[in-house]
């Protein structure tokens, strides 16, 4: 589902009211965990970057929400490190699909935030 929005607040306002609270919870978690991140509309979704490098995107689809963790595809060791928690989720190559934040309990959340940047991208601790 494409949402035409000029800024992040406009994007959130356009999300289905049933899913909006869940999107807002994940948005708040990203902002709390990575306060230096820049939030913008990128690729038709909420995009989060540090030092100009995209590390996550959050999108509202017709029937679910998607959290794209860019480093899962560029750093396969992350999937291995957090494999047990990630195995319980509906995932694509680098995205987690969910209808409720309750679907994502016991996931890596704060432990998986980018802390140090290298030429390869964010390193997660």
C-alpha positions in Angstrom: 0.0 0.0 0.0 1.5 3.3 -1.1 1.1 6.2 1.2 1.8 9.6 -0.3 3.2 11.8 2.5 5.5 14.7 2.5 6.9 13.9 6.0 7.0 11.3 8.7 4.1 12.7 10.7 1.9 12.8 7.5 2.8 9.2 6.8 1.8 8.1 10.3 -1.5 10.0 10.1 -2.3 8.2 6.9 -1.9 4.7 8.3 -5.0 2.7 9.0 -6.1 3.6 12.6 -6.1 0.0 13.6 -2.4 -0.4 12.8 -1.3 3.1 13.6 -0.6 2.5 17.4 1.7 -0.4 16.5 3.6 1.7 13.9 3.9 4.4 16.5 5.4 2.0 19.0 8.1 0.7 16.6 8.8 4.3 15.5 9.2 5.4 19.2 11.5 2.4 19.8 13.7 3.3 16.9 13.9 6.9 18.0 14.7 5.9 21.6 17.3 3.3 20.6 19.1 5.3 18.0 18.4 9.0 19.0 20.9 10.3 16.5 19.0 8.7 13.6 17.4 10.9 10.9 13.8 10.1 10.1 12.4 10.8 6.6 10.2 9.4 3.9 12.4 7.1 1.8 11.2 4.6 -0.8 7.6 5.4 0.2 8.1 4.4 3.9 9.6 5.8 7.1 13.3 5.6 6.7 15.9 5.8 9.4 19.5 6.7 8.7 22.7 7.6 10.5 25.4 9.7 8.8 23.4 9.4 5.6 23.3 5.6 5.7 19.9 3.9 5.7 19.7 1.2 8.4 16.0 0.6 8.8 12.6 1.3 7.2 9.1 1.0 8.5 6.2 0.6 6.2 2.5 0.1 6.4 1.2 -2.5 3.9 -2.5 -3.3 3.3 -2.7 -6.1 5.8 0.4 -5.8 8.0 3.4 -3.6 8.9 7.0 -4.3 7.8 10.2 -3.4 9.5 13.1 -3.6 7.1 16.5 -4.1 8.8 18.9 -3.3 6.1 21.9 -4.8 7.8 20.4 -8.3 7.9 21.1 -8.7 4.2 24.6 -7.1 4.3 25.8 -8.7 7.5 24.6 -12.3 7.6 26.2 -12.8 11.0 23.4 -10.7 12.5 20.8 -13.3 11.6 23.0 -15.9 13.2 23.5 -13.9 16.3 19.8 -13.2 16.8 18.5 -16.4 15.0 16.5 -17.8 17.9 14.5 -14.6 18.4 14.1 -14.0 14.7 13.0 -17.6 14.0 9.7 -16.9 15.8 8.8 -14.0 13.3 7.3 -13.9 9.9 10.3 -12.7 7.9 11.6 -12.1 4.4 15.3 -11.6 3.6 15.7 -8.5 5.6 12.2 -7.6 6.8 9.9 -8.5 9.7 6.2 -8.5 8.9 3.7 -8.1 11.7 0.1 -7.0 12.4 0.7 -6.1 16.0 3.7 -5.3 18.2 2.6 -8.2 20.3 3.8 -10.4 17.4 7.4 -9.1 18.1 7.8 -9.7 21.8 11.2 -11.2 22.8 12.9 -10.0 19.7 16.4 -8.3 19.6 15.0 -4.7 19.7 17.4 -2.6 21.8 20.1 -5.2 21.7 20.2 -4.9 17.9 20.6 -1.1 17.4 23.4 0.3 15.3 26.1 1.6 17.7 29.3 1.9 15.7 29.6 2.7 12.0 32.2 1.3 9.7 32.7 1.4 6.0 30.7 -1.8 5.8 27.8 -0.1 7.7 26.4 -0.2 11.2 27.8 -2.8 13.6 25.2 -4.2 16.0 26.0 -5.1 19.6 
